[in-house]
Structure formats: structure tokens, C-alpha cells
Amino acid sequence: MQSSNRILDDLARVASGAMSTVAGLRQEFEGRLRDQVARVLLSMDVVGRDEFDAVKAMAAEARLRQEALERRLAALEARLEAAGPSAEK
């Protein structure tokens, strides 16, 4: 019986070692893959998230200003039109 327990203990140790090895390989693979993807993205000159968010905020602000100017222009045109043809000259 003791021989059987010894075999099971050995098998458990081998399985545990194999699992540790697999976990280590997985971490190494993920690290290398992450590095490779970062290199490819750098070579493609892709913008980062911070830059993208900054430009997005600037575009939103520009859009708000444009809409305000359009409303202001429409109001001025309406006033000019209401003043009659003599005001246009």
C-alpha cells in the first residue's frame, strides 16, 4: 500500500511541476506577444489613447463653437432680412 501512495505522490509532484512549467510558459508567451504587438503598433505610427482623447475633446469643442457660430449667423441674417432691402446695400 505504501508503494501505491509513493507512486501517487510522485505523480502529483510531476503534475504539479508540469502545471508550473505551463504557467511559466504562458506568462512568457503573453509577455513576448505584448512586446511584439507594441513594436508593430509603433512602426504603424498609431496614436495612443491619451492623444486620441485629447483630439476628440478638441473636436467636440470645435463642434460646439461651430454650432454657436451657425446660430449667431442665422440670427444676424434674420435681422438683416427683417430690416429690408435698403439695409443690405
N, C-alpha and C positions, 0 to 999 in steps of 0.2 A: 504494500500500500504506500509505503514511504517513497518507493521508486516512482510510483504514479504521480504523487504530489510534486516530486522533484521535476519530473518532466513537464508538468503543468506550470510550475514556477518558471522553468526555463523558457517555455513557450510564451508565457506572459511577459517576461523580460525582453524576449526577441520582438514581440509585437509592440511593446512599449517603445523600444528603440526605433523600430521601423516608423512608428507614428511620429516620433520626434524628428526623425530624418525627413519625413514627408512634410511636416510643418515647416521645417527649416528651408527646404527646397521651395515651398510655396512662397514664403516670405522673400526669399532671394529672387524668385521669378517676378513677383509683384514689384519689387524694387527696381529690377532691371527694366521691366516693361514701362514703369512710370518714367524712368530716366530717358528711355528711347522715345516715348511719346513727347516728352518735354523738348528733346532735341529736334524732333520733326516739327513741332509747333513753332519753335524758334526759327527754324530755317524757312518756314512759310510766312514769317512776319505777321503772325496772328496777334491781334491786340489782346491785352489782358482784361480781366473783368473790371478792374478799377478804372482803366481808361475808357472802356465801353460805357460804364455807368456815368462817368463824367461827361462824355459826349452826349449821352442820352438826356442828361439833365439840361445841358446847354440847348439841345434841340427842343426840349419841352418849353424852356424859357423863351426861345426864339419864336416858337409857335404861338405862345400866349401874346407876345408883343405884336406879332403879325396880325392876329385876330383883333387886338385892340386898335391897331392902325387901320384895319379894314373898317371897323365900326366908326372910327373917327372920320375917315374919308367919306363913308356913306352919309354921315350926318352933315358934313360940310357940303357935299354935293346936293343933299336935300335942301339945305339952307340957300344954296346958290340958285337952285331951281325955283324955290319958293319966292326968291327976290325978283324973279322975272328976267326977261331977255336983256334989259338995259344994264343989269349988274354983271352980265357975262362979258361985256366989252371992256 
